[in-house]
Amino acid sequence: MKSTGLHFGDLVLPTPLLLSPLAGYTNLPFRLVIRELGSVGLCTTDLVNARSILEKNKKALKLIESSAADTPLAVQLFGSVPEEMSAAAQYLESVGVASVDINMGCPVRKVCQVGGGSAMMTELDRTAALVNRMVNAVRIPVTCKMRLGWDDDNLTAPDLARALEDAGAKAIMVHGRTRQQGFEGSVNLAGIRRVVEAVRQIPVIGNGDITSPEAARVMMESTGCAGVSVGRGAFYNPWIFVHIQHYLQTGELLPEPNFSERIRVMNRHLDLMIEVFGEALGCTMFRKVGPWYAKRFGPASFFNKGIVRISTRSDYAALLDQYVSWRTQFLDETGQLLPKYAPRPHGLNFRDEGETVVTDEPAVSRREAIPVPVGPNELW
Ligand SMILES: Cc1cc2nc3c(=O)[nH]c(=O)nc-3n(C[C@H](O)[C@H](O)[C@H](O)COP(=O)(O)O)c2cc1C
């Protein structure tokens, strides 16, 4: 298993663990939280419209806002006009972005209708030509993120990956589901393996449903992918990269962070949100972030009801104080959650050849899907 030495062209990544783009979530504060915890090899922004970057649209520029601590950073572009995509990549290179990723997986109609997102998977030649043009326009690596194909009858990812390698792409990220699947069903490991087998040299990064170190190892061992990319799992658990890295290197599982560590990191996240977005917007945006941390607090209804009303840092501080007192009713005399209230991490379900379900929680027979957070486009 490869656990270091991953590179996209000349860009050497410190670990083979990537933060997947999650529109509406992978903003600068979240990326900094992840980076401060450690072991992430590359973070990617939310998808950004190439044309909006060229037009210097304020919202688009905010999406790519970065800082000295936010490296290496990939910006994910969507669009289908080669001139615009190339010019946007050149702009990103000029402001110090480490690599440019192209969105070929987004199933949202608005993106596909203009020939972007997963629509790119249906037109191999056109997509390869676009990538080639971008590759020739910049020195930084150009990478592509795709799904397995449009639907089960059109699993174009292996052919597309090969064509994109020939066009000069430096890495392929593949989410092991089809466009038609959305987030339903299980991740198809055999499908990812076919993409790994289809390319000659460039790394393929496996993605989908990684919520534990064991799941990362299953993904790497059964597909041969050079690294993994974690999306929703990182939102649940920003410590996931440290845990995966430690497990890949030692075979040991690190203990789950305790409540006070979760609170420390959540507080830091809010502080960064306020720093980057200002107090009013930062707090409003944090209304959807707080509940993710709370998923592993144990009983959290009190917190979840209150967090959607915070408007200031002091609203938040007051809520947290009250919540910590409320939560004591679920603790034993040593301050630990009574076992019946302890949160249970989600299981992991992958589909491999022959429909075998590989799970990191063999005791759980029922399929447990990871919730899909609502993105700005409602559906991903
Ligand atoms: C709310 C949300 C927003 C997403 N935004 C993007 C995006 O901007 N670009 C992209 O390529 N994929 C996006 N995705 C897909 C993720 O990057 C990832 O491929 C998918 O969630 C599977 O990985 P996971 O199971 O680790 O979350 C998004 C997914 C979700 C749930």
Ligand as a Chemical Component Dictionary entry (heavy atoms), coordinates in Angstrom:
data_LIG
# 
_chem_comp.id                   LIG 
_chem_comp.type                 NON-POLYMER 
_chem_comp.pdbx_formal_charge   0 
_chem_comp.three_letter_code    LIG 
# 
loop_
_chem_comp_atom.comp_id 
_chem_comp_atom.atom_id 
_chem_comp_atom.alt_atom_id 
_chem_comp_atom.type_symbol 
_chem_comp_atom.charge 
_chem_comp_atom.model_Cartn_x 
_chem_comp_atom.model_Cartn_y 
_chem_comp_atom.model_Cartn_z 
_chem_comp_atom.pdbx_ordinal 
LIG C1  C1  C 0 -23.157 19.030 0.121  1  
LIG C2  C2  C 0 -22.227 18.467 -0.897 2  
LIG C3  C3  C 0 -21.554 19.321 -1.735 3  
LIG C4  C4  C 0 -20.673 18.802 -2.707 4  
LIG N1  N1  N 0 -19.997 19.665 -3.507 5  
LIG C5  C5  C 0 -19.139 19.197 -4.437 6  
LIG C6  C6  C 0 -18.391 20.075 -5.266 7  
LIG O1  O1  O 0 -18.456 21.310 -5.156 8  
LIG N2  N2  N 0 -17.583 19.514 -6.198 9  
LIG C7  C7  C 0 -17.458 18.156 -6.354 10 
LIG O2  O2  O 0 -16.704 17.702 -7.210 11 
LIG N3  N3  N 0 -18.114 17.310 -5.563 12 
LIG C8  C8  C 0 -18.953 17.801 -4.605 13 
LIG N4  N4  N 0 -19.600 16.920 -3.785 14 
LIG C9  C9  C 0 -19.269 15.492 -3.863 15 
LIG C10 C10 C 0 -18.143 15.174 -2.866 16 
LIG O3  O3  O 0 -16.948 15.833 -3.179 17 
LIG C11 C11 C 0 -17.853 13.657 -2.839 18 
LIG O4  O4  O 0 -17.466 13.242 -4.111 19 
LIG C12 C12 C 0 -19.068 12.866 -2.404 20 
LIG O5  O5  O 0 -19.730 13.486 -1.321 21 
LIG C13 C13 C 0 -18.669 11.437 -2.003 22 
LIG O6  O6  O 0 -17.685 11.470 -1.006 23 
LIG P1  P1  P 0 -18.033 11.334 0.568  24 
LIG O7  O7  O 0 -18.862 10.104 0.718  25 
LIG O8  O8  O 0 -16.686 11.249 1.224  26 
LIG O9  O9  O 0 -18.810 12.553 0.952  27 
LIG C14 C14 C 0 -20.478 17.417 -2.830 28 
LIG C15 C15 C 0 -21.158 16.552 -1.973 29 
LIG C16 C16 C 0 -22.017 17.059 -1.010 30 
LIG C17 C17 C 0 -22.713 16.108 -0.085 31 
# 
loop_
_chem_comp_bond.comp_id 
_chem_comp_bond.atom_id_1 
_chem_comp_bond.atom_id_2 
_chem_comp_bond.value_order 
_chem_comp_bond.pdbx_ordinal 
LIG C1  C2  SING 1  
LIG C2  C3  SING 2  
LIG C2  C16 DOUB 3  
LIG C3  C4  DOUB 4  
LIG C4  N1  SING 5  
LIG C4  C14 SING 6  
LIG N1  C5  DOUB 7  
LIG C5  C6  SING 8  
LIG C5  C8  SING 9  
LIG C6  O1  DOUB 10 
LIG C6  N2  SING 11 
LIG N2  C7  SING 12 
LIG C7  O2  DOUB 13 
LIG C7  N3  SING 14 
LIG N3  C8  DOUB 15 
LIG C8  N4  SING 16 
LIG N4  C9  SING 17 
LIG N4  C14 SING 18 
LIG C9  C10 SING 19 
LIG C10 O3  SING 20 
LIG C10 C11 SING 21 
LIG C11 O4  SING 22 
LIG C11 C12 SING 23 
LIG C12 O5  SING 24 
LIG C12 C13 SING 25 
LIG C13 O6  SING 26 
LIG O6  P1  SING 27 
LIG P1  O7  DOUB 28 
LIG P1  O8  SING 29 
LIG P1  O9  SING 30 
LIG C14 C15 DOUB 31 
LIG C15 C16 SING 32 
LIG C16 C17 SING 33 
# 
